[in-house]
Amino acid sequence: MRPVRFNINAKTANIADAIGAPPPGFAGEGFFTTKMSDVVGLARKNSLWPLPFATSCCGIEFMATMASHYDLSRFGAERVGFSPRQCDLLMVMGTISKKMGPVLRQVYLQMAEPRWVMAVGACASSGGIFDTYSVLQGIDQVIPVDVYVPGCPPRPEAIIDGFMRIQDLVGQESVRRRNGEQYKALLNSYGIE
Amino acid sequence: MAITNSYIQEKLTEKFGEQVTNFEETYDMLSFESPKELNLKVLQFLYDEPTLSFQFMTDLTAVHYPKQVGRELAVVYHLHNLVENVRLRFKVFTDVNTPDVFTASKLFEAANWMERETYDFFGINFVGHPNLKRVLNVDEMDYFPLRKEFPLEDQTRIDKDDEMFGRG
């Protein structure tokens, strides 16, 4: 039997990363030098445009996340786009049926690089309670996923935490990653390009 | 005059004799069955007969009874007389190896979509249906998921730990 695996290398959030602290560099009178990738990462991670792909109850939690009480716009994600061409972050919230799978994949393909994907909730991550013939058993069967948010549905705090993990990834990503062999191999494993 | 279940039964027996059988009444609703070859004749009779006029199809579905050899699949028609507000159930049974039943879509437009659903989930071949293809499931699906021999759970999945689902 397959052993049960737990996340034994859980990362704790670093608040300095979240608030957009300046990257390490050399500061002087009126100037500041640092790596290009850090500057690009800083700019990208604080201006993500989410594309909500909400199909069920997790979408309702996302509405709460966007509203004034939890206010995702504090993290620079004020602008929710509904065109995949303009957006950076695909937030898949809810049950994705097998018939919806190609649609989701098409939306992902329409997004321009760099793009990130967040699977919110048990259904998007693994099929959840819908272990059945009609439901896709996790969206990672059709598109690569960067961050999984557990919960059924997750509370807005959990969605925000997942969003901050995305921000960490975005901020630390090398500007060359998307041209690399490893990334190409990842996409090829999903049959993309 | 409200039409009663016994009146419907009387009319049907008068017309079809021994071929309509298994009349039963559950919660004041009549249900009966006929051979599958007669399904259109019975539906047409119930539609045309002025004192019956069951001219509205509420539902059409199927049931799989794997233990009834030779009559595994039941196609169930729910009909409604809108004037008198009387409903009835009409069933035809068919062998699972030859699931051919005549389409009711010429008589009831509503049957078009519902027969496609029934084909999708039970694999009933509605003879004469104008567009009998899957409607709710993915086109690539190569089985009929609501037949009892197919397990409910997704069989492509290999990462589920039975112990965590209480069946280890």
Interface residues (C-beta under 8 A of the other chain):
Chain A: M1 R2 V4 K98 K99 G127 D131 T132 Y133 S134 V135 Q137
Chain B: L136 N137 V138 M141 P145 F150 L152 E153 D154 T156 R157 D159 K160 D161 D162 E163 M164 G168
